[in-house]
Amino acid sequence: MTQALSYQTDEKVQKNRWWILVAVGLFTFMSTLDGTIVNIALPVISKNLNISMSQSEWVVSLYLIVVCSFILFFGKLSDLHGKIKIFRLGAIFFIAGSLLSGFRVNLVFLLVSRAIQAFGAAMTMATNNGIITEIFPSTERGKALGTIGSFVALGSIAGPGLGGLILSHLSWSYIFWLNVPVGIIAAIIGAIFLPKDITFTNAVLDKKGSFGFALGMITLFGGIFLGQQLGFTSVPVLTMLIIGLISFIWFVYTENHTTNPLLQFNLFKNPDFSVSLLCALLIFITNFFFNVVTPFYLENALHLAPSQAGIILMILPVVQLFAAPVAGTLSDKIGPKLITFIGLVLLLISQIGYSLCNLHSSIWLFIISIAIMGLGSGIFSSPNNSLVMSSVEQKDLGVAGSINSLSRNLGMVIGISSATTILFAAMSHAKGARVTEYLPKQPEIFIYGMHVVFIISMIICLITVVLSGWRLFKKDEKAAK
């Protein structure tokens, strides 16, 4: 039997394409969720395993570092050996890692389990956009990628609310074990409906580049997270940062002097590709500024119960969940660039709203701002994914999808690592003394720090609006000629 040359001409694949989207989307949701859901459980985990809070933070940090370190490698590997094969293997690793993470043994066991889980997450994240781009026709691609974008956004923002709900009824183990039944269901759907791989390239894997990139990620971000605990002048931290810098220099050199590089820098010559990735990176940084700061504001400054704060925070992913597919459909009809620009403008407006919130402002100002942010994120994510994936050739879909996922995960890492640093630095400036925690008797000090964080976030959003507007203007200029 002769295989179809394209999934889009295979009647069986097209008949089952929405089931395929469900399988891919569920793993996308869980992989992204596990980068954020653990945060709220860290106090419980540290108490249960008898470790310090600084040690428990590695449960979150290690996951994100491993994902970022290997996502490009698996994207390239999927172009060589098949995206669906890598996706299936990633599902197995992710489910196994989730199961092991729930067993309360000790910190080392938990970290190894999280690394296995992150290894699988990197495989599924690296291939999800490529699989969807190959299977869905161009008339539905924006809608399909928009749905994947909804799963990504829902996973990245819903973590604190969902984690709090689980912890209010069950032990922290179930934060990880939740993935097991959902993962098995998604894997069964995938086993039934995912087709065999039909697109391969005959290139040789860039092992030197893969090693250099992974080493750079691990040492650089490991050094940053360790520096927050030991101080950035300590010898181990400085050593890691130097190794990370040298590794990235070596990586760039290697990529420019090899026949089949892990990362082809000429992809970034396409403004649709490079601007979209940069905007995704910056927006995820602002998302995690929001994630870090708002629980302090709602629970500590406004004295809302965790359940109330959770309900308010869930407004964002709920709005985004409905907005993303609609935006994807519109981008299929009128083009993604205008839709992306509108989404970024809405995100800028939401950051202005947050910067106006204080101890005496109406809670409705915050609620309206969070709804606008959800709408903006949903409108932005779908066409932005479509721009990235439609701007490369089919042979590069795997690595393009992995770069797209990498930009989001880098945004998460940078956002988490820098938000608390900026917040407490601003609070220390306002107090005139070193501050490393919320000050219950001086809530105005926190409000000052929060305003600094959101002003920086507002500037970042403004940069994305300018970049997106430039791209839209250049397009219109060409059309006029």
C-alpha positions in Angstrom: 0.0 0.0 0.0 1.5 3.4 -1.0 1.6 6.0 1.7 0.0 9.4 1.1 2.6 12.1 0.3 0.7 14.5 2.5 -1.6 14.1 5.5 -3.9 16.7 3.9 -4.7 14.4 1.0 -5.2 11.4 3.3 -9.0 11.0 3.8 -8.6 8.9 7.0 -6.3 11.5 8.6 -8.5 14.4 7.7 -11.6 12.6 9.1 -9.8 12.1 12.4 -7.9 15.5 12.5 -10.0 16.9 15.4 -9.3 13.8 17.5 -5.6 14.3 16.8 -5.9 17.9 17.9 -7.5 16.7 21.2 -4.6 14.2 21.9 -1.9 16.8 21.1 -3.8 19.5 23.0 -4.2 17.6 26.2 -0.4 16.8 26.4 0.3 20.5 25.5 -2.0 21.6 28.4 -0.4 19.2 30.9 3.2 19.9 29.9 2.6 23.7 30.3 0.5 23.3 33.4 3.3 21.4 35.2 5.6 24.4 34.8 3.3 26.5 37.1 0.9 24.3 39.1 3.7 23.2 41.6 4.4 26.8 42.8 1.4 26.8 45.1 2.4 23.4 46.6 6.0 24.3 47.5 5.3 25.2 51.2 3.5 21.9 51.6 6.3 19.9 49.8 9.1 21.6 51.8 7.3 20.8 55.1 6.5 17.2 54.1 10.0 16.4 52.8 11.6 18.4 55.6 13.5 20.7 53.2 14.0 24.4 53.0 11.8 26.6 50.7 14.9 27.5 48.7 15.5 23.7 48.1 11.9 23.1 47.2 12.0 25.8 44.5 14.3 23.6 42.4 11.2 21.4 41.8 9.9 24.2 39.6 13.2 25.5 38.3 14.6 22.1 37.2 11.5 21.3 35.2 11.7 24.5 33.2 15.5 24.3 32.7 15.3 20.7 31.4 12.5 21.7 29.0 14.4 24.6 27.6 17.6 22.6 27.4 16.2 19.8 25.2 13.3 21.3 23.3 15.4 22.3 20.3 17.2 18.9 20.2 13.9 17.1 20.0 12.5 19.5 17.4 15.4 18.7 15.2 15.3 15.0 16.0 11.6 15.0 15.0 12.4 16.5 11.6 14.9 13.6 11.1 13.0 10.7 12.5 9.3 11.8 12.5 7.3 14.2 14.7 4.7 11.7 15.7 7.2 9.1 16.8 8.9 11.6 19.1 5.5 12.8 20.4 4.5 9.3 21.3 7.8 8.7 23.1 7.4 12.0 25.0 3.9 11.0 26.2 5.4 7.8 27.8 8.2 9.8 29.5 5.8 12.4 30.7 3.2 10.0 32.2 6.0 7.9 33.9 7.6 11.1 35.3 4.2 12.3 36.6 3.6 9.0 38.3 7.0 8.9 40.0 6.8 12.6 41.1 3.8 11.8 43.3 5.7 9.3 45.5 6.8 11.1 48.6 10.3 9.7 49.0 12.9 12.5 49.2 14.0 15.6 47.3 16.5 13.8 45.1 13.9 11.2 44.0 11.4 14.1 43.3 13.9 16.0 41.2 14.9 13.0 39.2 11.2 12.3 38.6 10.6 15.9 37.5 13.5 15.7 35.1 12.0 12.6 33.5 8.6 14.4 33.3 10.3 17.5 31.8 12.2 15.3 29.3 8.8 14.0 28.0 7.3 17.5 28.1 10.1 18.8 25.9 9.3 16.0 23.3 5.6 16.8 23.2 6.1 20.6 23.2 8.7 20.4 20.4 6.4 18.5 18.1 2.9 19.7 18.8 2.8 22.7 16.4 4.6 20.8 13.7 2.1 17.9 13.8 -0.9 20.3 13.7 0.6 22.3 10.9 1.2 19.2 8.7 -2.2 17.7 9.3 -4.6 20.7 9.1 -5.3 22.4 5.8 -4.3 26.1 5.5 -8.0 27.1 5.7 -8.3 25.6 9.2 -4.7 25.9 10.4 -5.1 29.2 12.3 -8.1 27.8 14.2 -6.2 24.5 15.0 -3.1 26.4 16.2 -5.3 28.8 18.1 -6.8 25.8 20.0 -3.2 24.6 20.8 -2.5 28.2 21.9 -5.5 28.0 24.2 -4.2 24.8 25.8 -0.8 26.5 26.2 -2.3 29.6 27.8 -4.7 27.6 29.9 -1.9 25.5 31.2 0.4 28.4 32.0 -2.1 30.6 33.8 -4.5 28.0 35.4 -1.7 26.4 37.5 -2.2 28.4 40.8 -6.0 28.1 40.8 -6.1 24.4 39.9 -3.3 23.7 42.3 -5.0 25.4 45.1 -8.2 23.5 44.4 -6.4 20.1 44.5 -4.5 21.0 47.7 -7.7 22.0 49.5 -9.0 18.4 49.2 -6.0 16.1 48.5 -2.2 15.8 49.2 0.4 17.4 47.0 1.0 14.0 45.2 -2.2 14.5 43.3 -0.8 17.6 41.6 1.4 15.2 39.6 -0.9 12.1 39.6 -3.7 14.2 37.9 -1.6 13.9 34.8 -1.6 10.1 34.8 -5.3 9.3 33.9 -5.5 12.3 31.6 -2.3 11.3 30.0 -3.4 7.7 29.5 -6.7 8.9 27.9 -4.8 11.3 25.6 -2.3 8.5 24.7 -5.1 6.1 23.9 -6.7 8.7 21.6 -3.3 9.3 20.0 -2.7 5.5 19.5 -6.0 5.2 17.7 -6.0 8.3 15.6 -2.4 9.5 15.1 -1.1 8.4 11.7 2.4 7.0 10.9 5.1 9.6 10.1 5.6 10.3 6.4 7.9 13.3 6.4 11.6 12.8 7.1 14.9 14.4 6.2 18.1 12.6 5.6 20.3 15.0 7.5 22.8 14.1 10.3 22.0 15.3 13.8 24.1 18.2 15.0 25.5 16.6 18.2 28.0 19.3 19.1 25.4 22.0 18.7 22.9 20.0 20.8 25.4 19.5 23.6 26.5 23.2 23.5 22.9 24.5 23.7 21.9 22.1 26.5 25.0 22.8 28.5 24.5 26.6 28.1 20.9 26.4 29.2 21.6 24.2 32.2 24.5 26.3 33.5 23.2 29.7 32.7 19.7 29.4 34.1 20.9 27.0 36.9 23.4 29.7 37.8 20.6 32.4 37.8 18.3 30.4 40.1 21.2 29.4 42.4 22.4 33.0 42.4 19.1 34.1 43.9 19.8 31.8 46.9 23.6 32.1 47.3 24.2 35.5 45.8 25.6 36.3 42.4 29.2 36.8 43.6 29.6 33.3 45.0 32.2 31.1 43.2 29.8 28.3 42.2 27.3 30.8 40.7 30.0 32.8 38.8 31.5 29.5 37.5 28.1 28.3 36.2 27.4 31.7 34.5 30.8 31.8 32.8 30.4 28.2 31.6 26.9 29.1 30.3 28.3 32.1 28.4 31.2 30.2 26.9 28.8 27.3 25.9 26.5 29.7 24.0 29.4 31.3 22.2 30.6 27.9 21.2 27.1 27.0 20.1 26.8 30.0 17.8 30.2 29.2 16.4 29.4 25.6 15.8 26.0 26.4 14.2 27.7 28.7 11.7 30.3 26.1 10.7 28.3 22.9 10.3 26.4 21.6 7.3 23.2 20.6 9.2 23.0 22.9 12.2 20.6 22.3 15.1 19.4 25.9 14.7 19.5 27.5 11.3 20.0 31.2 11.9 18.8 32.1 8.4 15.3 31.3 9.7 15.4 34.5 11.7 15.9 36.6 8.5 12.2 36.2 7.9 10.5 39.0 9.9 7.3 37.1 10.3 9.2 34.3 12.0 11.6 36.4 14.1 9.2 39.2 15.2 6.5 36.6 16.1 9.0 34.6 18.3 10.3 37.8 20.0 6.7 38.9 20.8 5.9 35.5 22.2 9.0 35.6 24.4 8.2 39.1 25.7 4.5 38.3 26.3 5.3 35.2 28.3 7.7 37.2 30.4 4.8 39.6 31.2 2.5 36.7 31.9 4.8 35.4 34.6 5.4 38.8 36.1 1.6 38.7 36.5 1.7 35.1 37.9 4.3 36.0 40.6 2.9 39.4 41.7 -0.9 39.1 41.7 -1.2 36.4 44.4 0.6 38.7 46.8 -1.7 41.6 45.8 -5.0 39.6 46.1 -4.2 37.5 49.2 -1.8 39.7 51.2 -2.6 43.3 50.3 -6.4 42.9 49.7 -6.8 40.0 52.3 -8.9 37.9 50.0 -9.3 34.2 50.8 -7.2 31.8 48.5 -10.4 30.5 47.1 -11.6 34.0 46.1 -8.2 34.8 44.6 -8.3 31.5 42.7 -11.7 32.3 41.2 -10.6 35.8 40.1 -7.3 34.5 38.6 -9.3 31.8 36.6 -11.0 34.7 34.7 -7.9 35.0 32.5 -7.6 31.5 31.2 -11.4 31.1 30.8 -11.6 34.3 28.6 -8.5 33.2 26.7 -9.9 29.7 26.2 -12.9 31.2 24.3 -11.0 34.0 22.5 -8.1 31.9 21.0 -10.1 29.7 18.6 -12.2 32.6 17.4 -9.1 34.7 16.8 -7.6 31.7 14.9 -10.6 31.4 12.7 -10.5 35.2 11.9 -6.8 35.0 11.1 -7.6 32.2 8.6 -10.0 34.6 6.9 -8.4 38.1 7.1 -4.7 37.3 7.9 -2.9 37.0 11.2 -0.9 40.3 11.4 -3.8 42.6 12.1 -5.3 40.2 14.7 -1.9 39.9 16.4 -1.6 43.7 16.6 -5.1 44.1 18.2 -4.3 41.4 20.8 -1.0 43.1 21.8 -2.8 46.5 22.1 -5.3 44.8 24.5 -2.4 43.3 26.5 -0.8 46.8 26.8 -4.2 48.2 28.1 -4.4 45.4 30.7 -0.9 46.3 32.1 -1.9 50.0 32.4 -4.9 48.8 34.4 -2.8 46.7 36.8 -0.4 49.6 37.3 -3.4 51.7 38.5 -4.5 49.2 41.1 -3.6 50.0 44.7 -4.9 49.3 48.3 -8.0 51.5 47.8 -8.9 50.9 44.2 -12.0 49.0 43.3 -11.5 45.2 42.8 -13.4 45.7 39.6 -10.5 47.6 38.1 -8.4 44.5 38.6 -11.1 42.1 37.3 -11.7 44.2 34.2 -7.9 44.3 33.6 -7.6 40.6 34.0 -10.5 40.0 31.5 -8.8 42.3 29.0 -5.6 40.5 29.5 -7.3 37.1 28.8 -8.9 38.6 25.7 -5.7 40.0 24.4 -3.7 36.8 25.1 -6.3 34.7 23.3 -6.4 37.1 20.3 -2.6 37.2 20.2 -1.6 33.6 20.6 -3.5 32.0 17.7 -2.4 34.1 14.8 1.1 34.4 16.3 1.5 30.6 16.2 0.1 30.6 12.7 2.7 33.2 11.6 5.6 31.2 13.0 4.6 27.9 11.6 3.5 29.2 8.1 6.7 31.1 7.6 9.0 28.0 7.3 9.3 25.2 4.8 7.8 21.7 5.7 11.3 20.3 6.4 11.8 22.8 9.1 8.4 22.5 10.8 9.8 20.4 13.7 12.6 22.8 14.6 10.3 25.9 14.0 7.7 24.4 16.4 10.4 23.7 19.0 11.8 27.2 18.7 8.2 28.5 19.2 7.8 26.4 22.3 11.3 27.4 23.5 10.4 31.1 23.3 7.4 30.5 25.5 9.4 28.5 28.0 12.2 31.0 28.1 9.6 33.6 28.8 8.4 31.6 31.7 12.0 31.1 33.1 13.0 34.7 32.6 9.6 35.9 34.0 9.9 33.8 37.1 13.5 34.4 37.8 13.3 38.2 37.3 9.8 39.1 38.7 10.7 38.5 42.4 14.1 40.1 41.9 12.5 43.3 40.5 9.7 43.2 43.1 11.9 42.9 46.2 14.5 45.3 44.7 11.8 48.0 44.3 10.4 47.3 47.8 14.0 47.5 49.3 14.4 50.9 47.5 11.1 52.2 48.9 11.9 51.0 52.5 15.6 52.0 52.4 16.5 48.5 53.7 16.8 45.0 52.2 13.4 43.4 51.8 13.0 39.7 50.8 9.3 39.1 51.8 5.9 40.7 52.0 5.7 43.2 54.9 2.2 42.8 56.5 2.5 46.1 58.5 3.6 48.1 55.4 1.5 47.0 52.5 2.2 50.3 50.7 5.8 49.1 50.3 4.5 46.1 48.3 2.2 48.3 46.2 5.2 50.4 45.2 7.1 47.3 44.2 4.1 46.0 42.3 3.7 49.3 40.4 7.4 49.0 39.3 6.9 45.5 38.1 3.8 46.4 36.1 5.4 49.6 34.7 8.3 47.4 33.3 5.7 44.9 32.1 3.8 47.8 30.4 7.0 48.9 28.6 7.6 45.3 27.4 4.1 45.2 26.0 4.6 48.6 24.3 7.7 47.1 22.6 5.7 44.2 21.2 3.0 46.6 20.0 5.6 48.7 18.2 7.2 45.6 16.6 3.9 44.2 15.5 2.7 47.6 14.2 6.0 48.0 12.2 5.4 44.6 10.6 1.8 45.5 9.8 2.8 48.9 8.4 5.5 47.4 6.2 2.9 45.0 4.8 0.5 47.8 4.1 3.3 49.8 2.5 4.1 46.9 0.1 0.4 46.5 -0.7 0.1 50.2 -1.6 3.0 49.9 -4.0 
